[in-house]
């Protein structure tokens, strides 16, 4: 039991310490972005399920690879908050509140939003590349996927979870998220699973860039050469 507790402190301790203070001091005021995202997702889900609102949400927030690129990019910010109609919306709302809330406290409001958008955009752009590659390529998609609506908030949630895990040392948690997304693709081959992996790849790149810079700076400091010198 003590070993498990030590592991939990090592895995989630930095995140817990970072999140605990602001939540105790400010309560729900510490996560306005997360609350807004939950409210917007719930509202769009409600409208999407109405006969009068389905086409409205499709027109402003549904992204497909078959759409012109400019239109997809225009719709992508709002597509972050359009959950899939065939999945329980409460699950999406809980995930958004939890992951966006932690990210907002740890990373800041605008950085969280930028990373969420980057993860979603990675999935959106991958769908186009995958369809261009075709089903014969390991990374390719079938032509029918061009008419499937993108993942909505799930790619952003997955991407943020991986980014937070790697940034705050919760590597087992990040690895578990990645493994579950890989398993999803292996068990249920669909566009959403592939887009989740694209979002993860984007976050790995964003995490890797500063790590590579720090490693290079340490190497240059150890060599005694000024930074940037060969």
Secondary structure, DSSP 4 states (H G I P E B T S, - for coil): -HHHHHHHHHHHHHHHHHHHHHHHHHGGGGGHHHHHHHHHHHHHHHHHTSTTTHHHHHHHH---TTS-HHHHHHHHHHHTT---TTS-HHHHHHHIIIIIHHHHHHH-HHHHHHHHHHHHHHHHHHHHHHHHH-TTSTT---GGGGGSPP-THHHHHHHHHHHHHHHTT-HHHHHHHHHHHHHHHHHS--HHHHHHHHHHHHHHHHHHHHHHHHHHHHHHHHHTPPTT--
